[in-house]
Amino acid sequence: MASGLLGIEELEREQIQALLDRGRYYQPMQTQPVKKLDTLRGKTIVNLFFEPSTRTRTSFEIAAKRLGADTISISAQGSSLSKGESLVDTLNTLDAMRPDAIVMRHAASGAPHFLARFLPTPIINAGDGTHEHPTQALLDALTILDHRPSLEGLRVAIIGDISHSRVARSNIHLLSKFGVDLVLCGPAPLLPSEFAQLAPGITLTTSIEEAVSGADVIMMLRVQLERQNETTFPKSEYFQFYGLHLEHVRLAKPDVIVMHPGPINRGREIASEVADSPSSAILNQVENGVAVRMAVLEKVVAQVVTQ
């Protein structure tokens, strides 16, 4: 990972496992009275977000500070990009200031990969277009492991706007490396057939009842209206056919966990009684985001060899 963390697809299972183990190591720290280490003391992390973000941006900043690093957060609106400067020139300018890593979110798929070819500063992908969101997949896996002894053999249903979801792609790449039985579900226009080719053994269905039946994990996705240029399904009817209700949860395993990367839209993707139920691991995901991003920053910036 000399160039940072650009995606899950290119990682080996052992590399993923090492990050998950290190994230688990950092979990107890989140509830300790003093949450400060010197691991990255003297290091500087730049958070460069060209899309709105609350959870990812905040948890990266908290993770860096808990490791002792200094952080600088920049948005597109507050940068020279708003004055017409190109992305490459902006990144070259930042690189000339010698930060130790750049955490980057961008609307263009592949933007972090493109820039990593030209910049010596490690780049951590915090979400690129509809391509990947690697740290989200890592924190999702860690959350599942909080409730299950292993990922192997689990049935995971990913439901919603599959087509536009970088979260779905990263989770598919990660979970498939650990022998998970994956079921992808959504309206036909948002469920491209090519997703079945991302990994062996993926099932596609437009029936939410079929998707959740016997599931160990139900992972709901946000409907990404901002990435849709035309109306591809009746939005007013989406909740009726693809929103997660209690009757759907009852079709899954008795100890099923329900997940959502956020922000959740109650009454569109998930019913409030499900989001607030004992089955919900949504806040668990948010908490694990800090631990996982501490593990990633430590690995990328300090080049720590994890066991």
C-alpha positions in Angstrom: 0.0 0.0 0.0 2.9 2.4 -0.8 0.4 4.6 -2.7 -2.1 4.7 0.1 -5.5 2.9 0.0 -7.3 3.3 -3.3 -9.7 0.4 -3.2 -10.6 -3.0 -1.9 -10.5 -4.8 -5.2 -6.7 -4.8 -5.4 -6.1 -6.0 -1.8 -5.4 -9.6 -0.9 -7.5 -11.2 1.8 -4.5 -11.2 4.2 -4.1 -7.4 3.8 -7.8 -6.9 4.5 -7.6 -9.2 7.5 -4.7 -7.3 8.9 -6.6 -4.0 8.7 -9.6 -5.6 10.4 -7.5 -7.0 13.2 -5.9 -3.6 13.8 -9.3 -2.0 13.7 -10.5 -4.4 16.4 -7.4 -3.5 18.4 -8.5 0.2 18.3 -12.2 -0.5 19.2 -11.8 -0.4 23.0 -10.0 3.0 22.7 -13.3 4.6 21.6 -14.8 4.3 25.1 -11.7 5.2 27.1 -11.6 8.5 29.0 -8.3 9.5 27.2 -8.3 8.9 23.5 -4.9 10.1 22.3 -1.8 8.3 21.1 1.5 9.5 19.7 1.6 7.0 16.7 1.4 9.8 14.1 2.8 12.6 16.1 4.4 15.2 13.8 2.4 13.9 10.8 0.0 16.0 8.8 -3.2 14.6 7.2 -5.1 16.6 4.6 -8.8 15.8 4.2 -9.8 16.9 0.7 -13.6 16.4 0.2 -15.2 17.5 -3.1 -18.5 16.0 -2.1 -20.6 16.5 1.0 -19.8 14.2 3.9 -20.5 14.0 7.6 -19.6 10.5 8.8 -16.6 9.8 6.7 -15.0 13.2 6.9 -15.5 13.6 10.6 -14.4 10.0 11.5 -11.2 10.4 9.4 -10.4 13.7 11.3 -11.1 12.1 14.7 -9.1 9.0 13.7 -6.1 11.1 12.7 -6.3 13.2 15.9 -6.6 10.2 18.1 -3.3 8.9 16.5 -1.7 12.2 17.3 -1.6 13.7 13.8 -2.4 17.2 12.7 -5.3 17.6 10.3 -6.4 20.1 7.7 -9.8 19.9 6.1 -10.5 21.4 2.7 -13.7 21.5 0.7 -14.1 22.3 -3.0 -16.0 25.4 -2.2 -13.2 26.7 0.0 -10.4 25.8 -2.3 -8.9 27.4 -5.5 -10.9 24.9 -7.5 -13.8 27.3 -7.1 -11.6 29.9 -8.9 -11.0 27.6 -11.8 -7.8 25.8 -10.8 -7.6 22.2 -12.1 -7.7 19.2 -9.7 -4.2 18.2 -10.7 -2.8 21.7 -9.9 -4.7 21.8 -6.6 -3.2 18.4 -5.6 0.3 19.4 -6.8 0.0 22.6 -4.6 -1.0 20.5 -1.6 1.8 18.0 -2.3 4.4 20.8 -2.4 3.4 21.5 1.3 4.6 18.0 2.1 1.6 16.5 3.9 2.0 12.8 5.0 -1.3 11.6 3.4 -4.3 13.0 1.6 -7.7 11.6 2.3 -9.8 12.3 -0.8 -13.4 12.1 -1.8 -14.4 13.0 -5.4 -17.4 12.7 -7.7 -15.4 11.2 -10.5 -14.8 7.5 -10.5 -11.0 6.8 -10.6 -9.9 10.3 -9.6 -7.8 9.1 -6.6 -6.2 6.4 -8.8 -5.3 8.9 -11.5 -3.7 11.3 -9.1 -1.8 8.6 -7.2 0.1 7.9 -10.5 1.6 11.4 -10.3 1.9 12.3 -6.6 4.3 10.8 -4.2 2.0 11.6 -1.2 -0.1 8.6 -0.3 -3.8 9.0 -1.1 -6.6 7.3 0.8 -9.8 7.0 -1.2 -12.8 8.2 0.9 -15.2 7.5 -2.0 -14.8 8.1 -5.7 -17.9 8.5 -7.8 -19.7 5.2 -8.2 -16.5 3.2 -8.0 -15.3 2.4 -4.5 -15.5 3.4 -0.8 -12.9 1.1 0.7 -13.0 2.2 4.4 -16.8 1.8 4.4 -16.4 -1.8 3.4 -13.8 -2.3 6.1 -15.9 -0.9 8.8 -18.9 -2.8 7.6 -16.9 -6.1 7.8 -15.7 -5.2 11.3 -19.3 -4.5 12.3 -20.4 -7.9 11.0 -17.6 -9.5 13.0 -18.8 -7.8 16.1 -21.9 -10.0 15.8 -20.5 -13.1 14.1 -17.4 -15.2 14.7 -16.5 -15.2 11.0 -17.6 -13.9 7.6 -17.2 -17.3 5.9 -20.5 -18.7 4.8 -22.8 -15.8 5.8 -25.7 -14.8 3.6 -25.6 -11.0 3.1 -28.3 -9.2 1.2 -27.4 -5.8 -0.2 -30.5 -3.9 -1.2 -31.2 -0.6 -3.0 -29.5 1.6 -5.5 -26.9 -1.0 -6.5 -26.0 0.8 -9.8 -24.7 4.0 -8.3 -23.3 2.6 -5.0 -19.6 2.6 -4.4 -20.4 1.1 -1.0 -22.0 -1.9 -2.7 -18.9 -2.4 -5.0 -16.4 -2.2 -2.2 -18.5 -4.6 0.0 -18.8 -7.0 -2.9 -15.0 -7.0 -3.4 -14.4 -7.5 0.3 -17.0 -10.0 1.3 -16.5 -12.2 -1.8 -12.9 -12.7 -0.7 -14.1 -14.2 2.5 -16.6 -16.7 1.1 -19.8 -14.7 1.7 -23.0 -15.7 -0.1 -24.0 -12.3 -1.7 -27.5 -11.4 -2.9 -28.0 -8.1 -4.6 -31.5 -6.6 -4.8 -33.1 -3.6 -6.2 -35.4 -2.2 -9.0 -34.4 -3.6 -12.4 -33.0 -0.2 -13.7 -30.8 0.0 -10.6 -29.5 -3.6 -10.7 -27.2 -3.9 -13.7 -26.5 -7.5 -14.8 -22.7 -6.8 -14.9 -22.7 -6.8 -11.1 -23.1 -10.6 -11.2 -19.6 -10.7 -12.8 -17.8 -8.8 -10.0 -17.3 -12.0 -8.0 -18.3 -15.7 -8.1 -21.6 -16.8 -6.8 -23.5 -13.5 -6.7 -27.3 -13.7 -7.0 -29.3 -10.8 -8.4 -33.0 -10.5 -7.7 -35.7 -7.8 -7.9 -37.6 -9.4 -5.0 -36.8 -8.0 -1.6 -38.6 -11.0 0.0 -36.3 -13.4 -1.8 -33.2 -11.3 -0.9 -33.8 -11.2 2.8 -35.0 -14.8 3.2 -32.6 -16.5 5.5 -30.1 -13.6 5.5 -27.6 -13.2 8.3 -27.0 -9.5 7.3 -29.3 -7.0 5.5 -27.3 -4.1 4.1 -29.5 -1.3 2.9 -28.3 1.4 0.5 -29.2 5.1 0.1 -31.1 6.0 -3.1 -28.6 8.3 -4.7 -30.9 10.7 -6.5 -28.0 13.2 -7.1 -26.3 10.6 -9.4 -29.5 9.9 -11.4 -30.0 12.1 -14.5 -33.4 10.7 -15.2 -36.3 9.1 -13.4 -35.6 5.4 -13.7 -38.2 4.2 -11.2 -41.3 5.6 -9.5 -39.7 7.2 -6.4 -43.1 7.5 -4.6 -43.5 3.7 -4.8 -39.9 2.9 -3.8 -40.5 2.5 -0.1 -43.5 0.3 -0.8 -41.5 -2.2 -2.8 -37.9 -1.8 -1.7 -38.0 -0.1 1.7 -37.1 -2.4 4.6 -40.1 -3.1 6.9 -40.4 -5.3 10.0 -42.1 -8.0 8.0 -39.0 -8.3 5.8 -36.7 -8.6 8.8 -38.9 -11.5 10.1 -38.0 -13.4 6.9 -34.3 -13.3 7.8 -32.4 -15.2 10.4 -33.7 -14.6 14.0 -30.4 -12.9 14.9 -30.1 -10.9 11.6 -28.3 -7.6 11.7 -29.5 -4.6 9.7 -26.9 -2.1 8.3 -26.9 1.1 6.4 -23.9 3.3 5.4 -25.9 6.5 6.0 -27.2 9.0 5.7 -30.4 7.0 6.2 -33.7 8.3 4.7 -36.4 7.0 6.9 -39.6 6.2 5.0 -37.7 5.8 1.7 -35.1 3.0 2.3 -35.9 1.9 5.8 -38.7 2.1 8.3 -38.0 3.8 11.6 -39.1 0.8 13.6 -36.4 -1.2 11.8 -33.7 1.5 12.0 -34.3 1.8 15.8 -34.8 -1.9 16.5 -32.4 -4.3 18.4 -31.5 -5.7 15.0 -30.0 -2.4 13.8 -26.2 -2.1 13.8 -26.2 1.3 12.1 -24.7 3.3 15.0 -22.3 0.4 15.5 -21.1 1.1 12.0 -20.5 4.8 12.7 -18.5 3.9 15.8 -16.4 1.4 14.0 -15.6 4.0 11.3 -13.1 5.7 13.7 -11.4 2.5 14.7 -11.0 1.3 11.1 -9.8 4.6 9.8 -7.2 4.7 12.6 -6.0 1.3 11.4 -5.8 2.6 7.8 -4.0 5.8 8.6 -1.5 4.0 10.8 -0.8 1.5 8.0 -0.5 4.1 5.3 1.3 6.9 7.1 3.4 5.1 9.8 3.9 2.0 7.6 3.3 -0.1 10.6 3.4 -3.9 10.0 0.3 -5.3 11.5 -0.1 -8.9 12.5 
